[in-house]
Amino acid sequence: MLNPLEAIDCDPPQVWLTSFYGFSPETWGFLGYTQEWMRKSFLSRSAPGALVVIYGTGGSDRPEDRGVILGVQQQSHETGHARDFTHPAVWDAKSKDPARADKWNFGVRAIRAWRFTQESRLRVEDFAPETYRPGRGQVIGAQGMLLAPSEARELLELELYEVPVFGGEPINRVIEGPASAVLAPSRPGPVSQQPFQSREAEGPKHLYVLQLEGNEDHILGGPANGDIVVKVGFSRSPQTRCDDHNRTLPVCALQWRVLHSTSQIGREPFDCSDRAKAGEQAIIRTLCQTGVSLGGEFFRARPEAIEAALRDGVRAADAWTRNG
């Protein structure tokens, strides 16, 4: 697996260009193709760890994203159906949209992702003047295209910050900086008066549900009707993760607390991240049906629905096998 800087330094660089309707790796954690031969072509011409620069198509949902570079994702060579790498709420919306239901379903899993800072976002024709030309947009969007070496190296001059990928390891904190530092194999540590980012090491994990405590009517902008706001996830230490989320809040009446976790019910942690991840995704699937998605791993739901979702997550994690 190439690390991100190796992908840029390769001869030729393993840095690709393609377009999305938007860039939301937190809910859309893959590179998708409409035809299987397109996916096979990418896999045959790329190396695991290749980078893909994403720009917004002319049909992007947000006008300000159209024709602008939005982010970068690092690709594995793990393949699957799009629904395997998509947040259930997003998959449900896609599958019900006649214009998009049959598109991009041949997926290649992304393993890391970064957004460009607002100041570093460039028009795609300015970022990649050799690769992006009039008339090439459809091919670039459908199949992707390798960037020229000078264009790939241009990444190092831009500023990025890492964001989570759906189904991947969580990121606790974020640091913005030049790609030459942010993409380095060793992630930056604490910097004076700057936030920093960290990712948990592989190892045993507990499932957890955090509750955002406060006035639910005010949090939700209307009558909560008995619903509460929660975040689901997995961690070596649910309480440490909760404390970390609270450190990002201003001093106010809102506070996260551990509502449920497998450690609270006396269970040993699950033996690996993949098993815990299977449990997390089962919780998300259930809450998409019995609650309301607030984006990512955040939901509003009734307490009894949340308890039932956690039970589904535990069952799914227990049943998980390495071959799926």
N, C-alpha and C positions, 0 to 999 in steps of 0.2 A: 504494500500500500504506500503510494507516494505521500509524503507530507506536502502541505500546500506550497511551501517555497520550492520544493523539488519539482512540483508540477510546473511552476513558472520557469525554472531553470533548465528543464528538459530541452533537448534539441531533436525535433522541434518541441516547443512548450505544449504541455497537456492542459491547455486552457481553451475552453470552448465558449461560444456565444449562442444564445437562443433567446426567445421571447416568451413571456407569460402574460396572462391577463392581469396579474398582480403578483406580488412576492410575499408569501405568507408561509414560510417553512414550518412555523409552529403548528399549522393545520394541514399543510400540503408538503409532505416530506419526501418528495421523489421527483425524478425527471420522467415525464410521460410521453409516450408515442402512440399515435393512432393506429399505426400498422406494425406488426411484429417485425417485419424486415427492417424497419427503421431502427428499432431497438437493437437488433442484431448487428446492424451496421455500426452503431455507436459503440457497442461492446467490443467489436472487432478492431476498431480504430482508436480506442481509448485505453488507458491504464487505470486500474483501481486507484482511487485517490485524485483523479482528474478534477479540475475546477471548471465550473460553468458559470459564466457571467450572464445574469438575467436582465433584460430590459423590458419595459412595458410595451405591449402591442398597441396599435392604434385603437383597438377596441377595449382597452383597459377600463375597468370600472371607475377608476379615479382619473379624471382628465389630466391632473398634474403628473401622473406616472407614464403617460403616453410618450414613447420614443426616448425615455430616459433610463439610464442604467440604475437598477434598483438594489441589486445584491449579488452575492456569489454563493454557490453551494458546492460542497465537495461530494463526489460521487463514489459509492461503492460499485461493485458489479453484482450485487444481490438483486435479483429480479422477482417480480410478483405482480399481482393485479393491483390497480390503483387503489382500490378500497383497503388494501393491506397497509398503505402508507398515508392514509387520509383520515383526518378527524371525522368521526361518524356524522356530525351535524353538517360538515362541508360535503361529505360524500352523499348524504341524503339530498342536499340541494342540487348537487351536480347530476345525480341519477334521475332527478325529476325534471331537469331542464332539457327539452328535446334538442336544443342546439349544441349541448355539451355532453349528453349522456354517453355517447359512443366514442368520445374523443379521449385521447391520452391515457387509455386504460392499460397499456403495456408499460409497466413502471420499472424504474431502476432506483433503488433506495438511495437517498441522500444521507450523509452521516454528520456533516457539519454545515453551518450556514452563517453568513455575515451580511449585514446591511451596510450600504454606503451612508455616511453621514450626509445630512442635507447639503452641506457645503461642497461635498465631493461628487454629488450626482451630476453627471454630464449627459448631454445629448449623445445617443448611441453613435451618430455619424462623427461626432468629435472624438469620442473615445476610441472608435475602431474604424478609421477612415479607409483602411485597406480592405477590411473584411465586409463591412456594411456598405453596400452600394444600392442605389435604386434598382428595384427589380429582384433583389435577393431576399427581401424580407420574408416571403412565404417559405422559401427553402430553409432559411435560418430558423424560423419558428417551428417548422415541422420536423427538421432533422438535426439542427445545430450545425455549427461550422467552426473549425479551429481558427483561433486568432493568429495573426502574424506575430512573430517574436517581439517586435517593438511594441505592439499593442498589449501583449501579455505582460511585458515589463512595466507598462503604464500603470498596472494595478498597484505596484509598489509605491507609487507616488500619491495614491488616494487614501482617504481615511475610512476605516471600517469599524464595526463593532459586532461581536458575535451574538447570535440569537439562537434559541432552541430550535431543534428539528423535531417534528412530530414523531413520537415513538422513540426518541433518543434520550441521551442523558440530560438531566436538567442543568441549567446554568444559573448559578446563584446571583452573581453580580456581573456587571458589564463595564468594560473599559473601552473608550474610543481611542483610536490612534492610527498611525500610518500602517498600511498593510504589511510593510516590511517587518513590523514588530508584532502586530496582531495575528498574522498568519504564521509566526514562528512556531516550531514544534513545541518549545517550552512556552507556555502561556505566561504573560506578564503577571508579576505578583503585585503586592500593594505599592502604590506610588503616593508620595506625600500629597495630601489634599486632592487625591483623585480616587474614584471608586476602582475596584478591581473585580476580576471574574475568577470563578473557580468551578470545577466540575468534580463530582464525587468519583473516587476510584471504584473500579469493579469490586464486587464482593457482596456479602449478604445484605438484603434490603427488606425493610418493612413497608407495607402499604399504609397509607394514611389519608385522612380527610381533615382538612383544616376548616374551621368556621370563622368567618369575619364577623366579630361581635360588634354590635352597635344598634342603632335604630334602623331596623330592616326597611321600614317604609321610606326613610330618607336615603338609605343606601341604594334602593331599587328605584327611587323616583316615583313611587306610587304605592298603593296598598300591597303589602307583602302577602297577605292572606295566609299566614302561617308558614310561608317559605323562609328559608335561610340561605345565605350565600356561602358557598364552600369552594375549596380548591382540593383536587385529588392529586395524588402522586405517590412516589416511593422514594425511600431514603434509608441510609444506614441508621440515622437518628431522626425520627419525625420531630422531636422537640427542638433539636438543633435547627432543622429546616424551618420550623415555625418561627423560632427566634430570629433567623436570618430574614424572613419576610417582614417581621415586625420592625427590623432595623431600617427597612426602606420606607416606612411610613413616617409622616410628620407626627409630632406630638399632638394627639387629637383623641377623640372619643372612640376611634376605631382601633381594633386590635385583633390579630389572628390568635386562635387557640387550637390545640389538637382536639378535635371532636372525637375522632375514632382513629385507631391504628391497630395493626396486628400485634404490636408489642403490648398495648393496653389489655388485650384479651389473652395474654399469656402465651402467644405463639412465638416460636423461634422465627427469626428472619428467614425469608426465602433465600435459597442458596446462591442466586445470581441475579443480575439485573434483568436478563431476558425473561426469567420466570416472573419477577415482580412486574415487569413491563406488561406481560400478558394479563396479569391481574388488574393493572391500572386501566388497560384498554377495555376490559370487561366492565369496570366501574363506569367508564365514560360512555360505553354503549348503552348501559342501563339508564344512566341519568339523561341521556339524549331522548329516551323514550318516556321516562317518568318525571323529568324535570325540564328545565329550560337552560340551554347552553348560553353562557355569557362570554364565550370565546375561550379557546384553548382548554385548559383543565378547570375552568371556573363554571359553576352552575348555580342556579337557584332551584331549590326543591324542598319538599317537606321532609322533616327529620326521619320519618319512617321509610320514605323512599331512599334516603341516603343510607340508612342501615341495610336495607335490602340490596342496594347496589354494592356495598362493601362485601356482603356475603357472596354475591356473584363474583366479585373480584377474587376473593379467597379461593372459591371453587375453581375458577379459571387458572389461577396460579398453581394450585395443586395438580391440576390436570395437564399442565403444560409439559411438552416433551421437546427435546432439542430439534427434532425434525418436524415440529408443528403438529 
